[in-house]
Amino acid sequence: MKLTNAFALLRRDKLAFVAAIYLVVVVVLAIIGPELFGKTATAINLRARNLPSFDLNQGWEYYLGSDSLGRSVLARIMVGARNTIGIAFGSVIASLCIGGAIGIVAGLSRGALGNIIVRSVDVIMSFPSLLLALIVLYVLGTDPVNIIVVLAITRLPVYIRTARAEVLEIRERAFVSAARVMGASGFHIAIRHIVPLVLPTLLIIAALDFAYVMLAESALSFLGMGVQPPDVTWGLMVAEGRAYINVAWWLSFWPGLAIMLTAIAANLLASWFRLAADPTLAAGRKLADAAHA
């Protein structure tokens, strides 16, 4: 799909278009937020403790209120976007690349290797993912790199099983058999014929998985096993606001709202991408456009 056609198709879906704009804003904040608002997010002002939301008398930085140390909630949300989005993105990319590659190998393997991979995936799936993440992080520590690795491992089975199922069907098609008869190596067949057909499905799953991983990271931070202060994530902000929920509801509400909106936007965009990448639906759209022309 050409970029111009994809953009035109995206604009037709109003919800997906708004979701894409929102995600672009969040990504931009994740990139530039700590540089622009880092000092504001960490500045302690005990005279401005627990300021309510929508109070402009203290300045724009306190528009969403302040926490128990007088730090700007708005600035902390902007700064926390980098860790929250970065951990989710890193985990999804790692699980997509590694899980997709292992799944393709499992699908192409006709010997014991494929069965070993499948059984290993079953073992990983037998453990609750959040419980597994908590145990591993308790042992290894809550460094952001460890969080990315743990979340990626817990999501590997999804990509491995999906890629393997796709490959098992694609490898029996006529063009793959023809390439094999003509002497193409297994590596050439995988790169040239298998990966281009499997990748769109994996990308759709990755888009849906992004919201799940972000919520999982927020849950870990909420339970105290995520990113630790002085770093900040949206989940950590929700956890820190629990003690003040009766007197300062905004401490947990605004970062929780950011998590919810980002997850919804990611799911909406993933649903649009699934429809846009479906060849059957694409053919139907072309026929509909030709009929209206």
Summary of the structure (lengths in Angstrom):
residues: 293
radius of gyration: 22.8
end to end distance: 20.6
largest distance: 77.7
contacts: 963
relative contact order: 0.13
helix: 80%
strand: 1%
